[in-house]
Amino acid sequence: MRKITIDPITRLEGHGKIEIFLNDAGEVENSYFQVPELRGFEKFAEGRLSEDMPQITQRICGVCPEAHHMASTKTLDALFHTDPPSPAKKLRELFYSAFYFTDHTTHFYILGGPDFVMGPDAPVAERNILGVIAKVGLELGGAVIKARMQNHHIIHMIGGRAVHPVFGLPGGVSKGINEEERKEIEQIARESIEFAQLSLKVFDDIVLKNKAYVDLILSDAYTHHTYYMGMVDNNNKVNFYDGKLRVVNPEGKEFAKFSPSEYLDHIAEHVEPWSYVKFPFLKKVGWKGFVDGKDSGVFRVAPLARLNAADGMATPLAQEAYEKMYSVLGGNPAHYTLAMHWARLVELLYAAERMLELSQDPEITDPNIREIPTAIPDEGVGIVEAPRGTLIHHYTTDERGVIKKANLIVATVNNAAAVNMSVGKAAKAMIQPGKEITEGLLNLVEMAWRPYDLCLACATHSLPGNSPLPIYVYNSKGTLINKLG
């Protein structure tokens, strides 16, 4: 038995590795996507004041603190039985749209894009943002930097800080915006729409006009027929901030639609002994292992899943991009993992359009931004769509609002089973007997998980009773002296 290890995997937040096992014939027999780090934020939360949770949970990582801040703030709304005023909700969504724009821009140009812009087999030293800028030009590189800088400015303006915002409160937000700030945000939103359209053109020119890339996207190596979950508004259109969770089956038919407080009726979590990441599945289908199809409870979240689970986009330009994507991919739902990169750009355009809509809303400068809670706290669930997929916060407290139990199901966790399936299928397709195993070939295996935009620090929480990964202790001479777990 031969083993191939990719450690660490690259261009993601956190630390993960891939173990691929070959049989005597040189064929892939099994593979594991392992997450060997543990954060344990669910345990950190116990005994803390619930109103501190929006500040605590966003420290899980620095990539998407805004998502945890918003999910936690919405959980406090439910916990304290308070409904924020309309201006506060719109400010939250405006803030969140700017965050989405920065995050999706980061992933496409820095994390996922190099595989296509530079090519899967490009030298490692060139397969990064510097290589991308060298190929597409300094002008586009400058546009990327400007777009991210402008939208981080909005995050700072509304959220109080550029990283780790401080404005979410149970029942509302801590500050509003004035007319001058509104006008500035409106102008940034207009420029962001232009940048999103430019990004879709870059994808069209570099990826869609390259037959080899299109064939790769549509290949069986990167295809899985799963259930899909995403948040939708009252018209079943994509919404990042609020709505119900909608699940469609592999044929695109609605399987479930439920409110955040009902998530436990639909989602359960499976544990494997070789990873700190849990594996959610659909309760009404059941855990059948790492397999896809209608009879498997595995579901996917993230950009493509959100678009698959919805009937369209709520803004006109994004709807046009949505329709073009599905016309090329053969209709909704699309099951091509690599198409997540395209779906991410459709969402980039939606985020910019939604920013413009909200910045032009007369209520956005209304000073009525908080409803002070008066009820005794008990239990609450808050859900948003993080850029990486559905993010669930669930807190239970005593009568003083002190956390007794917290459960966090983050996007990467929701995708964990599918990621393992994707890595395994790509490995079997790419690694063949007698074929040289190059770095470029192994990057093609990594490309199976990269579209999910993993955040592994977010993903590792509760222990399944004991440590699922053994800890080896070596002395200074490299001799094994102890094994824990």
Helices and strands as residue ranges (DSSP letters): E 2-6, E 17-22, E 28-34, H 41-45, G 50-52, H 53-56, G 57-60, H 65-79, H 86-106, I 107-112, H 114-117, H 129-136, H 138-159, E 168-169, E 172-173, H 179-203, I 204-208, H 211-218, G 220-222, E 227-232, E 244-248, E 254-258, G 260-265, E 267-270, E 279-282, E 299-300, H 303-309, H 316-329, G 337-339, H 340-359, G 362-365, E 379-386, E 389-397, E 403-409, H 411-414, H 416-430, H 439-446, G 450-452, H 456-459, E 471-474, E 480-484
